[in-house]
Amino acid sequence: MKPLGYSIVNRFDPEALFAPKTIMLSGGDTAVGRSLRASLDAAGFPGDVREPGEGAQTVDLALIADPPEAVPGVIAGLAGRLRGAAVVYAAVDGLREAALAARVRVVGPRSFGIAAPGARLNALRSHIPPPPGRVALLGQSPALARAVIDWAAPNGIGFSHVVGIGGNADIGFGRVLDHLSRDPGTGPILMEIAGLRDPRLFLSAARAAARLRPIVAIVPGARLGDPSGIALAGFEAALRRAGVMLTTSLGEFLAAAETLTRARPARSDSLAIIGNSVGACRLAADTALAAGIGLAALSDETRRVLGLLLGASPEPAGPIALQDAPGTRLADVAAMLAASPEVGGVLVIHAPSGPADDAAIAGLIACSGSIKAPLLAAVLGETTAAPQRRRLAEAGVAAFATPERAVEGFGDLLRHRAIRAAARELPPSAVLDVAPDRAAVHAALSLARNGGRTALPQDAGFAILRAYGIETAATRIVDTPEHVAAAASSLGFPVVVKVSHPDLARRRPEGSVSLDLPDAASASAAATLITARLRRRGEFPEGARFLVQRQLPRARELRILVGEQPFVGPTIGFGPGGGDAADTSRLAFDLPPLNLKLAEGLILRAGGNALLRPARGLDEADRAAVAGTLVRISQLVVDWPEIERLEIDPLFATGAGVIAANVRITLHAPGERRQPLPITPYPAHLAHTMTLKGRGFQIRPIRPEDAAAHQRLFSRLTPEDVRFRFFSAVRQLTPEQVVRLTEVDYGRELALIAVETATGETVGVARLVRSDTDGTEGEFAVLVEGAAKGVGLGSALMRDLIDWARDEGVVDIIGQVLADNHPMLAFIRHLGFAIAHVPGEEDVVEARLRLT
């Protein structure tokens, strides 16, 4: 996370914004101001609400309801007086500049307000107050926010916070997420995103928050702005990397909120269906199977126990329909199914039956709190069913009006489970070290720039791929049909002949390629024919040449497409090749940087096994080679921001590896700059080696692939080292903790590890996590195992960490240390830290280093 570029006189206090004790209402005589005053009064806000200039000089929250022309003056008057932030409701140009000048934090412009129902704060421009609860809603569209609030109460949903981000001039999604992720009263977080000012900050905060809270997002207009769908796919990839679930319709958005708020996490992807209607149960089963959700296969033991209750054992798989089920029978069976380890979730379907309905609903409510598997209910109908669904919702049961919507709800649980599992997954220790020939790439790009072109010729594109270790088809580029014959003879037959010209980088004319040419004469004739054909149509570019390639054996044709999209910058698309270049519907997308694990995931989303498995006349493609190629392309994109677009099609894949047969690379126009990558790349430039008292060490930033080595480091620590580092007797690190320690958001924090050269083992680590407000403060931790102490390794790690912090604009490095950790206290004093006791905690001291 980069500093905002200005210092704040009174450091921003999120608590003052979200739980204020004093509010200044400016513009109270406007229509907006009168509405806000009425909402505050109706909510029973317990603090002080005052006008500008009234009462004490400092306030926690400022609500600015003034007309646009008056807002800059009000902002200026808040300089040095505001502990939290100002919410600006009007459409104000230049709000960020005014806030910077006054050193005041702002939400807006065009914010629809802020609410924290649990704190009796309602400063929203809403027709009804939001009911209290655990869902947080962040958005930019006032109308959609009001619609969600209107939907919530009848569906038993309440809110911990509602925040209108508005125009995102200063405090946006990122800093709000930072606060909500630590708020114990907040559960699922819903986000409606129209635009982002700082995608990197947003994704950094979303990634941190999604480790602790379910997050669901909707992005209105993403496909409208790019009908190809690539922008939406790219944004979905970015959110997936952050652990956020993207929905594409308002109905899906609200349904996901309802399910994630009430249902427990799915235990597995097998759904047990029970109901009092045969037809409704079958509809649910059809919907589940169509969505790829498996029906629970009951074990013999589960069937035997159910048989004692039902009088007959149910079928091993498929729905259980109990017509005329008396009283609480549905609830009893649901509880039994939920206790079965082979069941990942239980769906209970209830159709109106008469006087026994109330008992059935009461039974479901009674059992819902005790079962461990997710329980979903589909209560059919409206006249009697709507109140019953309301009763279930108020009791915390995910209730739906149709079997289909209930199955979709279970699908949402599975999607969220997959996102969390991916975040917890420990990647293998294998890492692909890309060692490119940067001089060759620079020469190819400079040649294009010097020639005044943004589209590279094929030979330059092939040279760039080879510089990154990607094999290319044997190629010659020549000027005349006679030279084509000679080139073909040198390559060996059969050959392919193509027209080569930078203007053909995006679109190749029909009839400009000739395949399977068996000898020199046919190759020369093909070049002559192509020339005549294109000249006749006026499609032969001036200065065009001929590309001659040795025709490759039959192989799978794959495609890699790199392009830039709104919000997320470069995306990497992968899928089948050889089709319509304009059709991207079969491609899966992700963002750079990629490692091998992420590349494997991209391959799976693109069709994985179906794309690479053996077929008639073809062996299984080398999956590792394909994944490695994606990682190399990712690194190429990270290293060379001049590249705007890159396409390899076809990329031939066989059991022996991959070969690029065609590449098109386009550069940014002179003077244009690529937006920063939203996911900060691995800071490889910080890696170096050193020798300390005869022992060699590599110091480098940690990587996800270091997970296993990090666990081994922890296993070698003494109990005292563990207590000093974690302030408690931790026996082992959970998978979630290992992921948290090794999957570092390099824009927000840095963890430097020391790897001993002789053993390859991690023996020390120093970590700095920057503050989530303005980034000028960071908290440090350092650890060196006993066998590596006494050589100066801890000092070396900390000095590198301090240098990085200074370069990143950190002003203060702080850390808490146990008061009896005398070796650490002596160590950090030697580094220049000042030590102070923490008020109220006799066993902890705070160390602080001011950087200049």
Number of C-alpha atoms within 10 A of each C-alpha: 23 15 16 14 11 11 13 16 14 15 16 19 15 19 14 18 26 23 18 22 18 21 24 24 24 21 21 20 13 13 11 19 21 15 19 23 17 14 22 20 16 13 20 14 20 14 14 12 20 17 14 16 11 9 12 9 11 17 24 23 25 29 25 25 24 22 15 16 12 15 23 20 11 19 24 16 15 23 19 16 16 28 25 26 24 27 29 30 27 21 17 18 14 11 23 21 13 18 20 20 14 20 22 28 27 27 29 27 25 21 24 28 24 23 29 25 22 18 19 18 25 27 27 27 23 20 12 11 21 25 19 18 19 20 24 24 23 23 25 25 20 19 13 13 23 19 14 18 22 17 13 19 17 15 20 22 23 20 25 25 27 26 26 30 32 29 24 23 22 23 20 25 28 23 19 22 26 21 17 22 22 13 12 9 15 18 21 25 28 24 23 23 19 17 16 18 14 19 22 22 22 23 25 25 24 25 24 20 23 23 19 14 21 24 28 26 23 22 20 18 13 20 15 11 12 13 11 14 15 24 25 26 21 26 24 24 23 25 23 21 20 23 27 29 23 23 20 16 12 16 11 18 20 18 21 27 25 24 27 24 21 21 22 18 20 25 19 17 21 20 29 25 28 27 30 22 20 15 11 22 24 19 16 25 23 16 18 23 12 10 12 10 19 18 22 23 17 20 14 12 10 19 18 16 15 18 13 10 13 15 9 12 15 17 12 15 15 19 24 21 21 17 12 13 18 14 17 20 20 23 23 17 21 26 20 15 28 23 15 17 13 19 23 26 30 25 28 26 27 26 17 17 14 9 9 14 20 15 15 21 22 18 18 24 19 14 15 23 12 10 16 18 24 24 30 28 29 25 26 20 15 12 9 14 20 18 13 21 26 19 18 24 21 18 17 20 26 31 32 28 18 19 28 17 19 26 27 21 26 30 21 23 24 21 17 23 18 16 21 19 13 16 21 18 15 20 20 13 13 11 15 12 10 14 11 18 15 15 11 17 21 12 14 19 25 12 14 18 16 8 9 11 18 21 26 24 23 23 18 21 24 25 19 25 24 17 20 21 17 19 18 20 18 17 21 20 20 19 13 15 23 16 19 28 21 17 23 28 18 12 16 15 18 20 25 21 28 20 24 24 20 19 16 19 19 15 10 16 12 10 13 20 17 18 15 15 20 16 15 23 16 18 30 21 16 23 27 15 16 22 22 13 16 17 13 10 9 9 15 20 16 9 9 17 21 23 23 28 25 24 21 16 9 11 20 23 22 23 24 24 22 24 19 18 17 18 20 27 21 29 28 28 25 26 23 21 20 13 14 7 14 9 9 20 11 15 23 25 27 26 25 27 25 23 23 22 19 20 24 20 15 25 24 16 16 19 16 15 14 10 18 24 15 15 13 5 7 15 16 17 23 16 20 14 18 24 21 23 25 27 25 26 24 22 20 22 23 20 13 15 16 19 24 22 20 21 23 24 21 21 27 26 24 23 16 11 15 26 23 24 22 19 25 23 24 23 20 16 15 11 6 10 12 14 15 15 20 22 23 19 16 17 13 10 8 13 15 12 13 15 13 12 9 8 12 16 23 18 23 21 23 27 19 22 20 23 24 16 16 23 17 13 18 19 14 14 17 12 14 13 18 19 15 18 18 13 14 11 13 12 10 12 14 11 15 15 14 20 21 17 18 19 20 21 21 18 20 22 18 21 24 23 26 29 20 20 15 9 10 12 16 25 26 23 25 24 23 24 22 26 19 20 20 20 21 24 22 22 17 22 17 20 23 21 17 13 10 15 13 11 14 11 23 22 16 15 23 21 14 16 21 18 12 15 23 16 9 17 18 23 16 19 23 22 18 19 23 19 16 12 17 10 8 17 20 11 13 19 14 11 14 12 19 15 18 12 15 14 9 7 10 10 12 18 20 18 22 22 19 14 14 8
